[in-house]
């Protein structure tokens, strides 16, 4: 009996290791986009991914025909949306164009564009009306394509000559 259980556990571990080898890179990239951290320094994204992979491993035997990538991505998105993962140890401003987006805008943008998840699925996953997902996505795309100018880039108006 113990041999059978040990054999199942070893098979489960091998299957999960193969899954992680194939999917962890893309999931880490998605987590990095969500946290808006630089790719070479992304501790929050790594903690988020680790928590999601741990949950996926815990439910590995119950997946029964479900795509483990979809389950891991869903857990990643829900953890990010709810903030149920270890917080960042130090305060750092997000980098790049994603810094202009709110966490919800980043989440919807990453799911829709990077992961290719449909609008209806995103709405169901986040518990939002489809119209809200569409509006947030449109706003996020506008901010990415036309980021707001910072105060340093605003040119002051010339003073009018007194007459």
C-alpha positions in Angstrom: 0.0 0.0 0.0 2.8 2.4 0.9 4.6 1.5 -2.3 1.5 2.4 -4.4 1.1 5.8 -2.5 4.8 6.5 -3.0 4.5 5.7 -6.7 1.6 8.1 -7.0 3.4 10.8 -5.2 6.5 10.4 -7.4 4.3 10.5 -10.5 2.5 13.6 -9.3 5.8 15.3 -8.5 7.2 14.5 -12.0 4.0 15.8 -13.7 4.1 19.0 -11.7 7.8 19.5 -12.4 7.2 19.1 -16.1 4.3 21.6 -15.9 6.5 24.2 -14.1 9.3 23.7 -16.5 7.0 24.5 -19.4 4.8 27.2 -17.9 6.7 29.0 -15.2 8.5 31.4 -17.5 5.3 32.7 -19.1 3.5 32.9 -15.7 6.4 34.8 -14.2 6.3 37.2 -17.1 2.6 37.7 -16.5 3.2 38.2 -12.8 6.0 40.7 -13.6 3.6 42.7 -15.8 1.0 42.7 -13.1 3.4 43.9 -10.4 5.0 46.4 -12.9 8.4 45.5 -11.7 11.5 45.3 -13.8 12.2 41.9 -15.3 15.6 41.6 -13.7 14.4 42.7 -10.2 10.9 41.2 -9.6 10.6 39.8 -6.0 6.9 40.6 -5.7 6.2 38.8 -9.0 8.2 35.8 -7.8 6.3 35.7 -4.5 3.0 35.9 -6.4 4.0 33.1 -8.8 5.2 30.9 -5.9 1.9 31.3 -4.0 0.0 30.4 -7.2 2.1 27.4 -8.1 1.8 26.2 -4.5 -2.0 26.3 -4.8 -1.9 24.6 -8.2 0.3 21.8 -6.7 -2.1 21.4 -3.8 -5.0 20.9 -6.1 -3.1 18.9 -8.8 -4.9 15.6 -8.2 -8.3 17.4 -8.4 -7.7 19.0 -11.8 -9.0 16.0 -13.7 -8.8 17.1 -17.3 -8.6 20.8 -16.6 -5.7 22.7 -18.1 -3.2 23.3 -15.2 -2.0 26.5 -16.9 -5.5 28.0 -16.9 -5.8 27.1 -13.2 -2.5 28.6 -12.3 -3.2 31.7 -14.3 -6.6 32.1 -12.7 -5.1 31.7 -9.3 -2.4 34.2 -10.1 -5.0 36.8 -11.3 -7.3 36.3 -8.4 -4.4 36.5 -5.8 -3.2 39.7 -7.5 -6.7 41.2 -7.6 -7.5 40.4 -4.0 -4.0 41.2 -2.7 -3.8 37.8 -1.0 -0.1 37.2 -1.4 2.9 38.4 0.6 3.2 42.2 0.4 6.3 43.9 -0.9 9.0 44.4 1.6 9.9 47.9 0.5 8.0 50.6 -1.3 9.1 51.0 -4.9 7.4 52.9 -7.7 6.5 50.7 -10.7 8.6 51.2 -13.8 7.8 51.7 -17.4 4.6 52.6 -19.1 2.6 50.3 -16.7 3.3 52.7 -13.9 0.4 54.8 -15.1 -2.1 52.0 -14.7 -3.9 51.0 -11.6 -3.6 47.4 -10.4 -7.0 46.6 -11.8 -6.1 48.1 -15.2 -2.8 46.2 -15.3 -4.7 43.0 -14.4 -7.3 43.4 -17.1 -4.7 44.5 -19.7 -2.4 41.5 -18.9 -5.2 39.0 -19.0 -6.7 40.4 -22.3 -3.5 41.2 -24.2 -0.7 39.1 -22.9 -2.7 36.0 -21.9 -5.4 36.3 -24.6 -8.3 35.7 -22.2 -11.7 36.7 -23.6 -13.6 39.6 -22.2 -16.4 37.3 -20.9 -13.9 35.1 -19.1 -12.1 38.1 -17.5 -15.5 39.5 -16.3 -16.4 36.1 -14.8 -13.0 35.6 -13.2 -13.0 39.0 -11.5 -16.7 39.2 -10.8 -17.2 42.3 -12.8 -19.8 43.2 -15.5 -18.5 42.9 -19.0 -19.1 46.6 -19.6 -16.8 47.4 -16.8 -14.1 45.1 -18.1 -14.5 46.7 -21.5 -14.3 50.2 -20.1 -11.2 49.5 -17.9 -9.5 47.8 -20.9 -10.2 50.8 -23.1 -8.9 53.2 -20.5 -5.8 51.2 -19.9 -5.0 50.9 -23.6 -5.4 54.7 -23.9 -2.9 55.2 -21.1 -0.4 52.8 -22.5 -0.6 54.3 -26.0 -0.7 57.9 -24.8 0.9 58.0 -21.3 0.3 61.2 -19.4 3.1 63.6 -19.3 4.9 64.1 -16.0 5.4 67.6 -14.5 9.0 67.7 -15.7 7.9 67.4 -19.3 5.3 70.2 -19.2 6.6 73.3 -21.0 5.5 76.5 -19.2 3.7 79.1 -21.2 5.7 82.2 -22.0 4.9 85.2 -20.0 2.9 87.8 -21.9 4.7 91.1 -22.6 3.2 94.0 -20.6 1.9 96.8 -22.8 
